[in-house]
């Protein structure tokens, strides 16, 4: 987590949190339909995204 101490991260961190506040929620009924492979890939992508956002926002992303 070397980037956490970089001075530019504070502005990026605030911009990311603001973007999440302005975003639309995910409709689970849409993402849980379709072939099993698609459902699995969507779940994998979403959970990978959440993990990376937790790391970038230092645990403040829910």
C-alpha positions in Angstrom: 0.0 0.0 0.0 2.7 2.5 -1.0 0.2 4.6 -2.8 -1.7 5.3 0.4 1.0 7.7 1.5 1.2 9.6 -1.9 -0.2 13.1 -1.7 -2.4 12.7 -4.8 -4.3 9.8 -3.3 -6.5 12.1 -1.1 -8.1 13.8 -4.1 -8.6 10.5 -5.9 -10.0 8.9 -2.8 -12.6 11.7 -2.4 -13.5 11.5 -6.1 -14.1 7.8 -5.9 -16.3 8.0 -2.9 -18.3 10.8 -4.5 -18.8 8.7 -7.7 -20.1 5.8 -5.6 -22.6 8.1 -3.9 -23.8 9.3 -7.3 -23.9 5.8 -8.8 -27.0 3.7 -9.3 -27.6 0.5 -7.4 -27.1 -2.9 -9.0 -30.4 -4.7 -9.8 -29.7 -8.3 -8.6 -32.7 -9.7 -10.5 -31.0 -8.7 -13.8 -27.6 -10.1 -12.9 -28.9 -13.4 -11.6 -30.5 -14.5 -14.9 -29.1 -16.3 -17.9 -26.6 -19.1 -18.4 -24.8 -20.3 -15.3 -21.5 -19.3 -16.9 -22.7 -15.7 -17.3 -24.0 -15.5 -13.7 -20.6 -16.9 -12.5 -18.6 -14.4 -14.5 -20.7 -11.5 -13.4 -20.3 -12.5 -9.7 -16.6 -12.9 -10.2 -16.2 -9.5 -11.8 -18.4 -7.8 -9.2 -16.6 -9.3 -6.3 -13.1 -8.6 -7.8 -14.3 -5.0 -8.3 -15.4 -4.7 -4.7 -12.1 -6.1 -3.4 -10.1 -3.6 -5.5 -12.3 -0.7 -4.3 -11.9 -1.8 -0.7 -8.1 -1.6 -1.2 -8.2 1.7 -3.1 -10.5 3.4 -0.6 -8.7 1.9 2.4 -11.7 -0.1 3.6 -14.3 2.7 3.3 -16.1 1.2 0.3 -19.2 -0.8 1.1 
